[in-house]
């Protein structure tokens, strides 16, 4: 099982959820406070900072690249990410 954790501005874990490896974590991320609009990668409402665990996520999608979220940034759209394994720490 993978895990997604919401951290505060100091990097301290505030809350977390278990996620089945290889799944998109819409429900779990929403429970942690991530806002979802379109769930299609077009609106950007689910943009979060990946504080730790970027290597545990699926690759960026064309929709993320179209939003200007390139490899040089630590931001992802949660609706486009599959959590492959391990721990992901996000800041909302």
C-alpha positions as CSV (number, residue, x, y, z in Angstrom):
1,X,0.0,0.0,0.0
2,X,1.1,3.5,-0.8
3,X,0.4,6.5,1.4
4,X,-0.4,10.1,0.7
5,X,0.2,12.6,3.5
6,X,-0.7,16.3,3.8
7,X,2.1,18.4,5.4
8,X,2.1,21.9,6.9
9,X,4.4,24.7,6.0
10,X,7.1,23.2,8.2
11,X,6.8,19.8,6.6
12,X,5.1,18.2,9.6
13,X,2.5,15.5,8.6
14,X,-1.0,16.7,9.5
15,X,-3.0,13.8,8.1
16,X,-2.6,10.8,5.8
17,X,-4.4,8.1,3.9
18,X,-3.6,4.7,2.5
19,X,-3.8,4.2,-1.3
20,X,-3.7,1.0,-3.3
21,X,-0.5,1.0,-5.4
22,X,-1.0,2.2,-8.9
23,X,-4.2,4.0,-8.3
24,X,-5.3,7.7,-8.7
25,X,-6.0,8.9,-5.2
26,X,-9.0,11.2,-5.9
27,X,-11.0,10.2,-2.8
28,X,-8.1,10.1,-0.5
29,X,-6.7,13.4,-1.7
30,X,-10.1,15.0,-1.3
31,X,-10.3,13.7,2.2
32,X,-7.0,15.5,2.9
33,X,-8.4,18.8,1.6
34,X,-7.5,18.8,-2.1
35,X,-10.1,20.5,-4.2
36,X,-11.2,18.9,-7.4
37,X,-13.1,20.5,-10.2
38,X,-13.0,18.8,-13.6
39,X,-10.9,15.7,-12.6
40,X,-9.6,15.9,-16.2
41,X,-6.5,18.0,-15.8
42,X,-7.9,21.1,-17.4
43,X,-9.0,23.4,-14.5
44,X,-6.0,23.2,-12.2
45,X,-7.9,23.2,-9.0
46,X,-6.2,20.1,-7.7
47,X,-2.7,21.5,-8.1
48,X,-0.5,20.6,-5.1
49,X,3.2,20.8,-4.2
50,X,4.9,17.5,-4.0
51,X,7.2,17.9,-0.9
52,X,8.5,14.3,-1.0
53,X,8.0,11.2,-3.1
54,X,7.8,12.6,-6.7
55,X,9.7,9.5,-7.8
56,X,6.7,7.4,-6.5
57,X,4.2,9.1,-8.9
58,X,3.4,8.3,-12.5
59,X,4.9,10.5,-15.2
60,X,3.4,13.9,-16.1
61,X,0.5,13.8,-18.4
62,X,0.1,16.0,-21.5
63,X,-2.6,17.9,-19.6
64,X,-0.1,18.8,-16.9
65,X,2.4,19.9,-19.4
66,X,-0.2,22.0,-21.2
67,X,-0.8,23.7,-17.8
68,X,2.9,24.6,-17.7
69,X,3.8,22.0,-15.0
70,X,7.1,20.8,-16.2
71,X,9.8,18.6,-14.7
72,X,11.6,21.6,-13.1
73,X,8.7,22.2,-10.7
74,X,7.5,20.3,-7.7
75,X,3.8,20.8,-8.6
76,X,1.4,18.2,-9.9
77,X,-2.3,17.9,-10.6
78,X,-3.6,15.2,-8.2
79,X,-6.3,14.2,-10.7
80,X,-3.5,13.2,-13.1
81,X,-1.2,11.3,-10.7
82,X,-1.1,7.6,-10.1
83,X,0.7,6.7,-6.9
84,X,2.8,3.8,-7.8
85,X,4.2,3.0,-4.4
86,X,5.6,4.4,-1.2
87,X,5.0,7.7,0.6
88,X,3.9,11.0,-1.1
89,X,3.9,14.2,0.9
90,X,1.8,17.0,-0.4
91,X,1.3,20.6,0.5
92,X,-2.0,22.2,-0.5
